[in-house]
Amino acid sequence: MRDWPCAAGVHERNLSEGLPPSWLFLTYGGCTMEWHVSLSAVDNPVLLYDADGHTFGEGRHDGLRHATASLRKWLWTWADGGDVWDEVL
């Protein structure tokens, strides 16, 4: 587990790279993708961020996608065996 950074470490790295402090890292999504929850928006929506931007566009900020309207919905989808990628792709 030493090779896997903790959420606090990922959050600090993301802050240094210019991501908003209100985005809290949830988990990796594969390659350069990360799932985040917005701590400042109503209902705490979940966001998928691709640091390379290659999945959704060309620029760094093109990699941001609104995934789910609330953390609660995202967690229930995952817990029920649903596909959390459905609303993103």
HTML snippet that shows the backbone in 3Dmol.js (N, CA, C, O; Angstrom):
<script src="https://3Dmol.org/build/3Dmol-min.js"></script>
<div id="view" style="width:600px;height:400px;position:relative"></div>
<script>
const pdb = `
ATOM      1  N   MET A   1       0.812  -1.198   0.000  1.00  0.00           N
ATOM      2  CA  MET A   1       0.000   0.000   0.000  1.00  0.00           C
ATOM      3  C   MET A   1       0.859   1.268   0.000  1.00  0.00           C
ATOM      4  O   MET A   1       0.324   2.364  -0.169  1.00  0.00           O
ATOM      5  N   ARG A   2       2.157   1.146   0.182  1.00  0.00           N
ATOM      6  CA  ARG A   2       3.007   2.334   0.192  1.00  0.00           C
ATOM      7  C   ARG A   2       2.988   3.068  -1.140  1.00  0.00           C
ATOM      8  O   ARG A   2       3.213   4.277  -1.189  1.00  0.00           O
ATOM      9  N   ASP A   3       2.722   2.345  -2.216  1.00  0.00           N
ATOM     10  CA  ASP A   3       2.712   2.956  -3.542  1.00  0.00           C
ATOM     11  C   ASP A   3       1.454   3.766  -3.809  1.00  0.00           C
ATOM     12  O   ASP A   3       1.414   4.535  -4.769  1.00  0.00           O
ATOM     13  N   TRP A   4       0.428   3.613  -2.983  1.00  0.00           N
ATOM     14  CA  TRP A   4      -0.837   4.316  -3.183  1.00  0.00           C
ATOM     15  C   TRP A   4      -0.908   5.512  -2.242  1.00  0.00           C
ATOM     16  O   TRP A   4      -0.906   5.337  -1.024  1.00  0.00           O
ATOM     17  N   PRO A   5      -0.970   6.713  -2.784  1.00  0.00           N
ATOM     18  CA  PRO A   5      -1.040   7.898  -1.906  1.00  0.00           C
ATOM     19  C   PRO A   5      -2.391   7.978  -1.204  1.00  0.00           C
ATOM     20  O   PRO A   5      -3.403   7.502  -1.719  1.00  0.00           O
ATOM     21  N   CYS A   6      -2.391   8.583  -0.033  1.00  0.00           N
ATOM     22  CA  CYS A   6      -3.646   8.765   0.693  1.00  0.00           C
ATOM     23  C   CYS A   6      -4.422   9.934   0.086  1.00  0.00           C
ATOM     24  O   CYS A   6      -3.859  10.737  -0.658  1.00  0.00           O
ATOM     25  N   ALA A   7      -5.690  10.025   0.398  1.00  0.00           N
ATOM     26  CA  ALA A   7      -6.551  11.082  -0.153  1.00  0.00           C
ATOM     27  C   ALA A   7      -6.034  12.468   0.200  1.00  0.00           C
ATOM     28  O   ALA A   7      -6.127  13.387  -0.615  1.00  0.00           O
ATOM     29  N   ALA A   8      -5.492  12.633   1.397  1.00  0.00           N
ATOM     30  CA  ALA A   8      -4.965  13.941   1.804  1.00  0.00           C
ATOM     31  C   ALA A   8      -3.774  14.332   0.943  1.00  0.00           C
ATOM     32  O   ALA A   8      -3.638  15.496   0.566  1.00  0.00           O
ATOM     33  N   GLY A   9      -2.915  13.380   0.632  1.00  0.00           N
ATOM     34  CA  GLY A   9      -1.771  13.641  -0.226  1.00  0.00           C
ATOM     35  C   GLY A   9      -2.188  14.003  -1.643  1.00  0.00           C
ATOM     36  O   GLY A   9      -1.616  14.903  -2.258  1.00  0.00           O
ATOM     37  N   VAL A  10      -3.184  13.298  -2.153  1.00  0.00           N
ATOM     38  CA  VAL A  10      -3.702  13.598  -3.492  1.00  0.00           C
ATOM     39  C   VAL A  10      -4.331  14.982  -3.505  1.00  0.00           C
ATOM     40  O   VAL A  10      -4.160  15.737  -4.463  1.00  0.00           O
ATOM     41  N   HIS A  11      -5.059  15.317  -2.446  1.00  0.00           N
ATOM     42  CA  HIS A  11      -5.688  16.640  -2.363  1.00  0.00           C
ATOM     43  C   HIS A  11      -4.623  17.739  -2.363  1.00  0.00           C
ATOM     44  O   HIS A  11      -4.780  18.746  -3.053  1.00  0.00           O
ATOM     45  N   GLU A  12      -3.558  17.563  -1.610  1.00  0.00           N
ATOM     46  CA  GLU A  12      -2.472  18.542  -1.575  1.00  0.00           C
ATOM     47  C   GLU A  12      -1.821  18.684  -2.947  1.00  0.00           C
ATOM     48  O   GLU A  12      -1.540  19.800  -3.384  1.00  0.00           O
ATOM     49  N   ARG A  13      -1.582  17.574  -3.623  1.00  0.00           N
ATOM     50  CA  ARG A  13      -0.999  17.618  -4.966  1.00  0.00           C
ATOM     51  C   ARG A  13      -1.916  18.367  -5.920  1.00  0.00           C
ATOM     52  O   ARG A  13      -1.458  19.198  -6.703  1.00  0.00           O
ATOM     53  N   ASN A  14      -3.212  18.074  -5.855  1.00  0.00           N
ATOM     54  CA  ASN A  14      -4.172  18.733  -6.742  1.00  0.00           C
ATOM     55  C   ASN A  14      -4.239  20.235  -6.475  1.00  0.00           C
ATOM     56  O   ASN A  14      -4.363  21.024  -7.412  1.00  0.00           O
ATOM     57  N   LEU A  15      -4.160  20.632  -5.224  1.00  0.00           N
ATOM     58  CA  LEU A  15      -4.134  22.064  -4.896  1.00  0.00           C
ATOM     59  C   LEU A  15      -2.922  22.739  -5.533  1.00  0.00           C
ATOM     60  O   LEU A  15      -3.024  23.838  -6.078  1.00  0.00           O
ATOM     61  N   SER A  16      -1.787  22.072  -5.458  1.00  0.00           N
ATOM     62  CA  SER A  16      -0.569  22.654  -6.030  1.00  0.00           C
ATOM     63  C   SER A  16      -0.641  22.731  -7.550  1.00  0.00           C
ATOM     64  O   SER A  16       0.065  23.528  -8.167  1.00  0.00           O
ATOM     65  N   GLU A  17      -1.498  21.900  -8.158  1.00  0.00           N
ATOM     66  CA  GLU A  17      -1.666  21.917  -9.612  1.00  0.00           C
ATOM     67  C   GLU A  17      -2.802  22.835 -10.055  1.00  0.00           C
ATOM     68  O   GLU A  17      -3.097  22.931 -11.246  1.00  0.00           O
ATOM     69  N   GLY A  18      -3.439  23.510  -9.094  1.00  0.00           N
ATOM     70  CA  GLY A  18      -4.442  24.505  -9.446  1.00  0.00           C
ATOM     71  C   GLY A  18      -5.888  24.054  -9.389  1.00  0.00           C
ATOM     72  O   GLY A  18      -6.777  24.829  -9.742  1.00  0.00           O
ATOM     73  N   LEU A  19      -6.159  22.825  -8.955  1.00  0.00           N
ATOM     74  CA  LEU A  19      -7.548  22.414  -8.818  1.00  0.00           C
ATOM     75  C   LEU A  19      -8.160  23.128  -7.624  1.00  0.00           C
ATOM     76  O   LEU A  19      -7.457  23.431  -6.661  1.00  0.00           O
ATOM     77  N   PRO A  20      -9.457  23.402  -7.672  1.00  0.00           N
ATOM     78  CA  PRO A  20     -10.102  24.132  -6.574  1.00  0.00           C
ATOM     79  C   PRO A  20     -10.032  23.365  -5.247  1.00  0.00           C
ATOM     80  O   PRO A  20     -10.136  22.138  -5.240  1.00  0.00           O
ATOM     81  N   PRO A  21      -9.859  24.063  -4.143  1.00  0.00           N
ATOM     82  CA  PRO A  21      -9.793  23.396  -2.844  1.00  0.00           C
ATOM     83  C   PRO A  21     -11.108  22.736  -2.443  1.00  0.00           C
ATOM     84  O   PRO A  21     -11.129  21.894  -1.546  1.00  0.00           O
ATOM     85  N   SER A  22     -12.201  23.108  -3.097  1.00  0.00           N
ATOM     86  CA  SER A  22     -13.503  22.517  -2.764  1.00  0.00           C
ATOM     87  C   SER A  22     -13.699  21.146  -3.412  1.00  0.00           C
ATOM     88  O   SER A  22     -14.697  20.481  -3.135  1.00  0.00           O
ATOM     89  N   TRP A  23     -12.784  20.714  -4.259  1.00  0.00           N
ATOM     90  CA  TRP A  23     -12.862  19.383  -4.848  1.00  0.00           C
ATOM     91  C   TRP A  23     -12.108  18.405  -3.958  1.00  0.00           C
ATOM     92  O   TRP A  23     -10.895  18.526  -3.787  1.00  0.00           O
ATOM     93  N   LEU A  24     -12.814  17.447  -3.398  1.00  0.00           N
ATOM     94  CA  LEU A  24     -12.183  16.445  -2.539  1.00  0.00           C
ATOM     95  C   LEU A  24     -12.052  15.140  -3.321  1.00  0.00           C
ATOM     96  O   LEU A  24     -13.031  14.627  -3.863  1.00  0.00           O
ATOM     97  N   PHE A  25     -10.849  14.619  -3.372  1.00  0.00           N
ATOM     98  CA  PHE A  25     -10.545  13.374  -4.071  1.00  0.00           C
ATOM     99  C   PHE A  25     -11.315  12.214  -3.442  1.00  0.00           C
ATOM    100  O   PHE A  25     -11.317  12.049  -2.223  1.00  0.00           O
ATOM    101  N   LEU A  26     -11.973  11.410  -4.289  1.00  0.00           N
ATOM    102  CA  LEU A  26     -12.660  10.205  -3.815  1.00  0.00           C
ATOM    103  C   LEU A  26     -11.856   8.952  -4.126  1.00  0.00           C
ATOM    104  O   LEU A  26     -11.532   8.170  -3.232  1.00  0.00           O
ATOM    105  N   THR A  27     -11.533   8.769  -5.416  1.00  0.00           N
ATOM    106  CA  THR A  27     -10.815   7.577  -5.840  1.00  0.00           C
ATOM    107  C   THR A  27     -10.300   7.775  -7.250  1.00  0.00           C
ATOM    108  O   THR A  27     -10.708   8.700  -7.954  1.00  0.00           O
ATOM    109  N   TYR A  28      -9.410   6.905  -7.647  1.00  0.00           N
ATOM    110  CA  TYR A  28      -8.902   6.952  -9.018  1.00  0.00           C
ATOM    111  C   TYR A  28      -9.926   6.345  -9.970  1.00  0.00           C
ATOM    112  O   TYR A  28     -10.683   5.448  -9.600  1.00  0.00           O
ATOM    113  N   GLY A  29      -9.936   6.846 -11.193  1.00  0.00           N
ATOM    114  CA  GLY A  29     -10.832   6.324 -12.215  1.00  0.00           C
ATOM    115  C   GLY A  29     -10.086   5.583 -13.301  1.00  0.00           C
ATOM    116  O   GLY A  29     -10.688   5.135 -14.277  1.00  0.00           O
ATOM    117  N   GLY A  30      -8.795   5.452 -13.142  1.00  0.00           N
ATOM    118  CA  GLY A  30      -7.969   4.788 -14.141  1.00  0.00           C
ATOM    119  C   GLY A  30      -7.142   5.803 -14.906  1.00  0.00           C
ATOM    120  O   GLY A  30      -7.577   6.933 -15.130  1.00  0.00           O
ATOM    121  N   CYS A  31      -5.955   5.397 -15.301  1.00  0.00           N
ATOM    122  CA  CYS A  31      -4.998   6.257 -16.018  1.00  0.00           C
ATOM    123  C   CYS A  31      -4.831   7.581 -15.272  1.00  0.00           C
ATOM    124  O   CYS A  31      -4.351   7.594 -14.138  1.00  0.00           O
ATOM    125  N   THR A  32      -5.218   8.685 -15.890  1.00  0.00           N
ATOM    126  CA  THR A  32      -5.076  10.000 -15.251  1.00  0.00           C
ATOM    127  C   THR A  32      -6.411  10.534 -14.757  1.00  0.00           C
ATOM    128  O   THR A  32      -6.539  11.728 -14.490  1.00  0.00           O
ATOM    129  N   MET A  33      -7.410   9.657 -14.631  1.00  0.00           N
ATOM    130  CA  MET A  33      -8.742  10.083 -14.198  1.00  0.00           C
ATOM    131  C   MET A  33      -8.899   9.932 -12.695  1.00  0.00           C
ATOM    132  O   MET A  33      -8.404   8.984 -12.085  1.00  0.00           O
ATOM    133  N   GLU A  34      -9.606  10.899 -12.117  1.00  0.00           N
ATOM    134  CA  GLU A  34      -9.896  10.877 -10.686  1.00  0.00           C
ATOM    135  C   GLU A  34     -11.337  11.316 -10.457  1.00  0.00           C
ATOM    136  O   GLU A  34     -11.825  12.243 -11.103  1.00  0.00           O
ATOM    137  N   TRP A  35     -12.010  10.642  -9.533  1.00  0.00           N
ATOM    138  CA  TRP A  35     -13.339  11.036  -9.098  1.00  0.00           C
ATOM    139  C   TRP A  35     -13.181  12.005  -7.930  1.00  0.00           C
ATOM    140  O   TRP A  35     -12.385  11.767  -7.021  1.00  0.00           O
ATOM    141  N   HIS A  36     -13.941  13.097  -7.959  1.00  0.00           N
ATOM    142  CA  HIS A  36     -13.919  14.108  -6.901  1.00  0.00           C
ATOM    143  C   HIS A  36     -15.353  14.420  -6.485  1.00  0.00           C
ATOM    144  O   HIS A  36     -16.291  14.222  -7.257  1.00  0.00           O
ATOM    145  N   VAL A  37     -15.509  14.904  -5.274  1.00  0.00           N
ATOM    146  CA  VAL A  37     -16.794  15.409  -4.821  1.00  0.00           C
ATOM    147  C   VAL A  37     -16.623  16.898  -4.549  1.00  0.00           C
ATOM    148  O   VAL A  37     -15.625  17.327  -3.968  1.00  0.00           O
ATOM    149  N   SER A  38     -17.599  17.669  -4.972  1.00  0.00           N
ATOM    150  CA  SER A  38     -17.569  19.105  -4.711  1.00  0.00           C
ATOM    151  C   SER A  38     -18.113  19.355  -3.311  1.00  0.00           C
ATOM    152  O   SER A  38     -19.238  18.967  -2.996  1.00  0.00           O
ATOM    153  N   LEU A  39     -17.316  19.999  -2.482  1.00  0.00           N
ATOM    154  CA  LEU A  39     -17.725  20.292  -1.113  1.00  0.00           C
ATOM    155  C   LEU A  39     -18.512  21.588  -1.004  1.00  0.00           C
ATOM    156  O   LEU A  39     -19.119  21.862   0.032  1.00  0.00           O
ATOM    157  N   SER A  40     -18.508  22.391  -2.068  1.00  0.00           N
ATOM    158  CA  SER A  40     -19.157  23.698  -1.996  1.00  0.00           C
ATOM    159  C   SER A  40     -20.478  23.781  -2.751  1.00  0.00           C
ATOM    160  O   SER A  40     -21.277  24.678  -2.483  1.00  0.00           O
ATOM    161  N   ALA A  41     -20.726  22.880  -3.676  1.00  0.00           N
ATOM    162  CA  ALA A  41     -21.955  22.928  -4.470  1.00  0.00           C
ATOM    163  C   ALA A  41     -23.100  22.207  -3.752  1.00  0.00           C
ATOM    164  O   ALA A  41     -22.872  21.288  -2.965  1.00  0.00           O
ATOM    165  N   VAL A  42     -24.300  22.626  -4.027  1.00  0.00           N
ATOM    166  CA  VAL A  42     -25.493  22.020  -3.431  1.00  0.00           C
ATOM    167  C   VAL A  42     -25.549  20.531  -3.769  1.00  0.00           C
ATOM    168  O   VAL A  42     -25.314  20.151  -4.916  1.00  0.00           O
ATOM    169  N   ASP A  43     -25.848  19.706  -2.811  1.00  0.00           N
ATOM    170  CA  ASP A  43     -25.956  18.248  -2.920  1.00  0.00           C
ATOM    171  C   ASP A  43     -24.636  17.542  -3.180  1.00  0.00           C
ATOM    172  O   ASP A  43     -24.622  16.328  -3.384  1.00  0.00           O
ATOM    173  N   ASN A  44     -23.533  18.269  -3.177  1.00  0.00           N
ATOM    174  CA  ASN A  44     -22.204  17.686  -3.348  1.00  0.00           C
ATOM    175  C   ASN A  44     -22.104  16.791  -4.589  1.00  0.00           C
ATOM    176  O   ASN A  44     -21.962  15.574  -4.465  1.00  0.00           O
ATOM    177  N   PRO A  45     -22.178  17.390  -5.786  1.00  0.00           N
ATOM    178  CA  PRO A  45     -22.072  16.590  -7.004  1.00  0.00           C
ATOM    179  C   PRO A  45     -20.700  15.920  -7.121  1.00  0.00           C
ATOM    180  O   PRO A  45     -19.704  16.385  -6.567  1.00  0.00           O
ATOM    181  N   VAL A  46     -20.691  14.822  -7.855  1.00  0.00           N
ATOM    182  CA  VAL A  46     -19.451  14.095  -8.117  1.00  0.00           C
ATOM    183  C   VAL A  46     -18.959  14.491  -9.504  1.00  0.00           C
ATOM    184  O   VAL A  46     -19.736  14.594 -10.454  1.00  0.00           O
ATOM    185  N   LEU A  47     -17.645  14.711  -9.599  1.00  0.00           N
ATOM    186  CA  LEU A  47     -17.011  15.132 -10.837  1.00  0.00           C
ATOM    187  C   LEU A  47     -15.969  14.100 -11.226  1.00  0.00           C
ATOM    188  O   LEU A  47     -15.326  13.498 -10.367  1.00  0.00           O
ATOM    189  N   LEU A  48     -15.808  13.902 -12.522  1.00  0.00           N
ATOM    190  CA  LEU A  48     -14.725  13.069 -13.027  1.00  0.00           C
ATOM    191  C   LEU A  48     -13.737  14.002 -13.701  1.00  0.00           C
ATOM    192  O   LEU A  48     -14.111  14.786 -14.573  1.00  0.00           O
ATOM    193  N   TYR A  49     -12.486  13.922 -13.303  1.00  0.00           N
ATOM    194  CA  TYR A  49     -11.457  14.799 -13.839  1.00  0.00           C
ATOM    195  C   TYR A  49     -10.368  13.974 -14.497  1.00  0.00           C
ATOM    196  O   TYR A  49      -9.796  13.080 -13.874  1.00  0.00           O
ATOM    197  N   ASP A  50     -10.077  14.274 -15.762  1.00  0.00           N
ATOM    198  CA  ASP A  50      -8.970  13.657 -16.482  1.00  0.00           C
ATOM    199  C   ASP A  50      -7.887  14.712 -16.634  1.00  0.00           C
ATOM    200  O   ASP A  50      -8.044  15.655 -17.410  1.00  0.00           O
ATOM    201  N   ALA A  51      -6.799  14.564 -15.906  1.00  0.00           N
ATOM    202  CA  ALA A  51      -5.732  15.571 -15.898  1.00  0.00           C
ATOM    203  C   ALA A  51      -5.132  15.797 -17.273  1.00  0.00           C
ATOM    204  O   ALA A  51      -4.655  16.893 -17.566  1.00  0.00           O
ATOM    205  N   ASP A  52      -5.146  14.782 -18.115  1.00  0.00           N
ATOM    206  CA  ASP A  52      -4.608  14.938 -19.459  1.00  0.00           C
ATOM    207  C   ASP A  52      -5.608  15.589 -20.403  1.00  0.00           C
ATOM    208  O   ASP A  52      -5.216  16.177 -21.411  1.00  0.00           O
ATOM    209  N   GLY A  53      -6.886  15.491 -20.089  1.00  0.00           N
ATOM    210  CA  GLY A  53      -7.912  16.060 -20.946  1.00  0.00           C
ATOM    211  C   GLY A  53      -8.132  15.276 -22.226  1.00  0.00           C
ATOM    212  O   GLY A  53      -8.947  15.675 -23.058  1.00  0.00           O
ATOM    213  N   HIS A  54      -7.424  14.170 -22.402  1.00  0.00           N
ATOM    214  CA  HIS A  54      -7.509  13.428 -23.652  1.00  0.00           C
ATOM    215  C   HIS A  54      -8.853  12.735 -23.855  1.00  0.00           C
ATOM    216  O   HIS A  54      -9.295  12.550 -24.989  1.00  0.00           O
ATOM    217  N   THR A  55      -9.487  12.361 -22.780  1.00  0.00           N
ATOM    218  CA  THR A  55     -10.738  11.623 -22.907  1.00  0.00           C
ATOM    219  C   THR A  55     -11.855  12.501 -23.449  1.00  0.00           C
ATOM    220  O   THR A  55     -12.658  12.045 -24.263  1.00  0.00           O
ATOM    221  N   PHE A  56     -11.919  13.740 -23.015  1.00  0.00           N
ATOM    222  CA  PHE A  56     -13.056  14.582 -23.358  1.00  0.00           C
ATOM    223  C   PHE A  56     -12.700  15.774 -24.237  1.00  0.00           C
ATOM    224  O   PHE A  56     -13.607  16.428 -24.752  1.00  0.00           O
ATOM    225  N   GLY A  57     -11.443  16.080 -24.428  1.00  0.00           N
ATOM    226  CA  GLY A  57     -11.060  17.243 -25.219  1.00  0.00           C
ATOM    227  C   GLY A  57      -9.557  17.365 -25.292  1.00  0.00           C
ATOM    228  O   GLY A  57      -8.838  16.395 -25.049  1.00  0.00           O
ATOM    229  N   GLU A  58      -9.079  18.540 -25.622  1.00  0.00           N
ATOM    230  CA  GLU A  58      -7.649  18.733 -25.813  1.00  0.00           C
ATOM    231  C   GLU A  58      -6.962  19.471 -24.672  1.00  0.00           C
ATOM    232  O   GLU A  58      -5.812  19.171 -24.351  1.00  0.00           O
ATOM    233  N   GLY A  59      -7.645  20.430 -24.054  1.00  0.00           N
ATOM    234  CA  GLY A  59      -7.017  21.228 -23.014  1.00  0.00           C
ATOM    235  C   GLY A  59      -7.138  20.619 -21.642  1.00  0.00           C
ATOM    236  O   GLY A  59      -7.935  19.709 -21.414  1.00  0.00           O
ATOM    237  N   ARG A  60      -6.323  21.138 -20.714  1.00  0.00           N
ATOM    238  CA  ARG A  60      -6.312  20.631 -19.344  1.00  0.00           C
ATOM    239  C   ARG A  60      -7.694  20.687 -18.702  1.00  0.00           C
ATOM    240  O   ARG A  60      -8.103  19.727 -18.049  1.00  0.00           O
ATOM    241  N   HIS A  61      -8.419  21.785 -18.873  1.00  0.00           N
ATOM    242  CA  HIS A  61      -9.731  21.916 -18.255  1.00  0.00           C
ATOM    243  C   HIS A  61     -10.829  21.215 -19.039  1.00  0.00           C
ATOM    244  O   HIS A  61     -11.963  21.127 -18.565  1.00  0.00           O
ATOM    245  N   ASP A  62     -10.515  20.715 -20.228  1.00  0.00           N
ATOM    246  CA  ASP A  62     -11.489  19.928 -20.982  1.00  0.00           C
ATOM    247  C   ASP A  62     -11.725  18.579 -20.328  1.00  0.00           C
ATOM    248  O   ASP A  62     -12.680  17.880 -20.669  1.00  0.00           O
ATOM    249  N   GLY A  63     -10.860  18.208 -19.390  1.00  0.00           N
ATOM    250  CA  GLY A  63     -10.967  16.906 -18.746  1.00  0.00           C
ATOM    251  C   GLY A  63     -11.985  16.827 -17.628  1.00  0.00           C
ATOM    252  O   GLY A  63     -12.108  15.776 -17.000  1.00  0.00           O
ATOM    253  N   LEU A  64     -12.713  17.883 -17.355  1.00  0.00           N
ATOM    254  CA  LEU A  64     -13.679  17.886 -16.256  1.00  0.00           C
ATOM    255  C   LEU A  64     -15.074  17.528 -16.765  1.00  0.00           C
ATOM    256  O   LEU A  64     -15.549  18.092 -17.751  1.00  0.00           O
ATOM    257  N   ARG A  65     -15.717  16.597 -16.088  1.00  0.00           N
ATOM    258  CA  ARG A  65     -17.090  16.213 -16.418  1.00  0.00           C
ATOM    259  C   ARG A  65     -17.904  16.079 -15.141  1.00  0.00           C
ATOM    260  O   ARG A  65     -17.440  15.533 -14.140  1.00  0.00           O
ATOM    261  N   HIS A  66     -19.116  16.585 -15.199  1.00  0.00           N
ATOM    262  CA  HIS A  66     -20.076  16.411 -14.109  1.00  0.00           C
ATOM    263  C   HIS A  66     -20.563  14.973 -14.210  1.00  0.00           C
ATOM    264  O   HIS A  66     -21.092  14.575 -15.248  1.00  0.00           O
ATOM    265  N   ALA A  67     -20.396  14.193 -13.158  1.00  0.00           N
ATOM    266  CA  ALA A  67     -20.730  12.775 -13.214  1.00  0.00           C
ATOM    267  C   ALA A  67     -22.114  12.478 -12.649  1.00  0.00           C
ATOM    268  O   ALA A  67     -22.911  11.791 -13.287  1.00  0.00           O
ATOM    269  N   THR A  68     -22.401  12.987 -11.469  1.00  0.00           N
ATOM    270  CA  THR A  68     -23.652  12.690 -10.780  1.00  0.00           C
ATOM    271  C   THR A  68     -24.067  13.899  -9.956  1.00  0.00           C
ATOM    272  O   THR A  68     -23.223  14.640  -9.452  1.00  0.00           O
ATOM    273  N   ALA A  69     -25.360  14.090  -9.826  1.00  0.00           N
ATOM    274  CA  ALA A  69     -25.891  15.268  -9.140  1.00  0.00           C
ATOM    275  C   ALA A  69     -25.558  15.308  -7.652  1.00  0.00           C
ATOM    276  O   ALA A  69     -25.553  16.381  -7.049  1.00  0.00           O
ATOM    277  N   SER A  70     -25.280  14.154  -7.057  1.00  0.00           N
ATOM    278  CA  SER A  70     -24.978  14.154  -5.622  1.00  0.00           C
ATOM    279  C   SER A  70     -24.070  12.981  -5.268  1.00  0.00           C
ATOM    280  O   SER A  70     -24.069  11.947  -5.936  1.00  0.00           O
ATOM    281  N   LEU A  71     -23.305  13.167  -4.208  1.00  0.00           N
ATOM    282  CA  LEU A  71     -22.468  12.082  -3.703  1.00  0.00           C
ATOM    283  C   LEU A  71     -23.340  10.904  -3.286  1.00  0.00           C
ATOM    284  O   LEU A  71     -22.985   9.747  -3.509  1.00  0.00           O
ATOM    285  N   ARG A  72     -24.468  11.206  -2.688  1.00  0.00           N
ATOM    286  CA  ARG A  72     -25.395  10.138  -2.261  1.00  0.00           C
ATOM    287  C   ARG A  72     -25.803   9.259  -3.443  1.00  0.00           C
ATOM    288  O   ARG A  72     -25.778   8.032  -3.342  1.00  0.00           O
ATOM    289  N   LYS A  73     -26.179   9.879  -4.560  1.00  0.00           N
ATOM    290  CA  LYS A  73     -26.595   9.114  -5.746  1.00  0.00           C
ATOM    291  C   LYS A  73     -25.430   8.295  -6.295  1.00  0.00           C
ATOM    292  O   LYS A  73     -25.604   7.132  -6.661  1.00  0.00           O
ATOM    293  N   TRP A  74     -24.239   8.900  -6.355  1.00  0.00           N
ATOM    294  CA  TRP A  74     -23.057   8.198  -6.872  1.00  0.00           C
ATOM    295  C   TRP A  74     -22.746   6.979  -6.013  1.00  0.00           C
ATOM    296  O   TRP A  74     -22.479   5.901  -6.544  1.00  0.00           O
ATOM    297  N   LEU A  75     -22.779   7.140  -4.681  1.00  0.00           N
ATOM    298  CA  LEU A  75     -22.496   6.024  -3.775  1.00  0.00           C
ATOM    299  C   LEU A  75     -23.561   4.930  -3.868  1.00  0.00           C
ATOM    300  O   LEU A  75     -23.228   3.745  -3.843  1.00  0.00           O
ATOM    301  N   TRP A  76     -24.831   5.309  -3.975  1.00  0.00           N
ATOM    302  CA  TRP A  76     -25.898   4.310  -4.107  1.00  0.00           C
ATOM    303  C   TRP A  76     -25.763   3.542  -5.416  1.00  0.00           C
ATOM    304  O   TRP A  76     -25.976   2.330  -5.449  1.00  0.00           O
ATOM    305  N   THR A  77     -25.416   4.229  -6.478  1.00  0.00           N
ATOM    306  CA  THR A  77     -25.218   3.549  -7.767  1.00  0.00           C
ATOM    307  C   THR A  77     -24.126   2.504  -7.633  1.00  0.00           C
ATOM    308  O   THR A  77     -24.291   1.360  -8.058  1.00  0.00           O
ATOM    309  N   TRP A  78     -23.008   2.905  -7.039  1.00  0.00           N
ATOM    310  CA  TRP A  78     -21.892   1.983  -6.839  1.00  0.00           C
ATOM    311  C   TRP A  78     -22.287   0.821  -5.924  1.00  0.00           C
ATOM    312  O   TRP A  78     -22.010  -0.336  -6.241  1.00  0.00           O
ATOM    313  N   ALA A  79     -22.931   1.120  -4.796  1.00  0.00           N
ATOM    314  CA  ALA A  79     -23.299   0.090  -3.821  1.00  0.00           C
ATOM    315  C   ALA A  79     -24.308  -0.903  -4.384  1.00  0.00           C
ATOM    316  O   ALA A  79     -24.294  -2.076  -4.013  1.00  0.00           O
ATOM    317  N   ASP A  80     -25.184  -0.443  -5.277  1.00  0.00           N
ATOM    318  CA  ASP A  80     -26.181  -1.324  -5.885  1.00  0.00           C
ATOM    319  C   ASP A  80     -25.640  -2.089  -7.086  1.00  0.00           C
ATOM    320  O   ASP A  80     -26.382  -2.810  -7.753  1.00  0.00           O
ATOM    321  N   GLY A  81     -24.346  -1.932  -7.360  1.00  0.00           N
ATOM    322  CA  GLY A  81     -23.740  -2.647  -8.479  1.00  0.00           C
ATOM    323  C   GLY A  81     -23.951  -1.967  -9.817  1.00  0.00           C
ATOM    324  O   GLY A  81     -23.722  -2.565 -10.868  1.00  0.00           O
ATOM    325  N   GLY A  82     -24.389  -0.712  -9.780  1.00  0.00           N
ATOM    326  CA  GLY A  82     -24.610   0.032 -11.016  1.00  0.00           C
ATOM    327  C   GLY A  82     -23.302   0.549 -11.586  1.00  0.00           C
ATOM    328  O   GLY A  82     -22.235   0.352 -11.005  1.00  0.00           O
ATOM    329  N   ASP A  83     -23.394   1.204 -12.716  1.00  0.00           N
ATOM    330  CA  ASP A  83     -22.227   1.731 -13.409  1.00  0.00           C
ATOM    331  C   ASP A  83     -22.128   3.233 -13.191  1.00  0.00           C
ATOM    332  O   ASP A  83     -22.922   3.994 -13.744  1.00  0.00           O
ATOM    333  N   VAL A  84     -21.166   3.664 -12.396  1.00  0.00           N
ATOM    334  CA  VAL A  84     -21.002   5.089 -12.099  1.00  0.00           C
ATOM    335  C   VAL A  84     -20.521   5.868 -13.321  1.00  0.00           C
ATOM    336  O   VAL A  84     -20.514   7.099 -13.307  1.00  0.00           O
ATOM    337  N   TRP A  85     -20.129   5.174 -14.354  1.00  0.00           N
ATOM    338  CA  TRP A  85     -19.678   5.825 -15.595  1.00  0.00           C
ATOM    339  C   TRP A  85     -20.843   6.204 -16.513  1.00  0.00           C
ATOM    340  O   TRP A  85     -20.652   6.991 -17.441  1.00  0.00           O
ATOM    341  N   ASP A  86     -22.037   5.669 -16.282  1.00  0.00           N
ATOM    342  CA  ASP A  86     -23.173   5.879 -17.182  1.00  0.00           C
ATOM    343  C   ASP A  86     -23.469   7.344 -17.475  1.00  0.00           C
ATOM    344  O   ASP A  86     -23.688   7.705 -18.631  1.00  0.00           O
ATOM    345  N   GLU A  87     -23.479   8.182 -16.467  1.00  0.00           N
ATOM    346  CA  GLU A  87     -23.837   9.588 -16.673  1.00  0.00           C
ATOM    347  C   GLU A  87     -22.695  10.410 -17.231  1.00  0.00           C
ATOM    348  O   GLU A  87     -22.912  11.518 -17.722  1.00  0.00           O
ATOM    349  N   VAL A  88     -21.478   9.884 -17.162  1.00  0.00           N
ATOM    350  CA  VAL A  88     -20.311  10.639 -17.602  1.00  0.00           C
ATOM    351  C   VAL A  88     -20.063  10.460 -19.096  1.00  0.00           C
ATOM    352  O   VAL A  88     -19.786  11.424 -19.809  1.00  0.00           O
ATOM    353  N   LEU A  89     -20.165   9.229 -19.557  1.00  0.00           N
ATOM    354  CA  LEU A  89     -19.816   8.932 -20.953  1.00  0.00           C
ATOM    355  C   LEU A  89     -20.986   8.982 -21.891  1.00  0.00           C
ATOM    356  O   LEU A  89     -20.826   8.751 -23.089  1.00  0.00           O
TER     357      LEU A  89
END
`;
const viewer = $3Dmol.createViewer("view");
viewer.addModel(pdb, "pdb");
viewer.setStyle({}, {cartoon: {color: "spectrum"}});
viewer.zoomTo();
viewer.render();
</script>
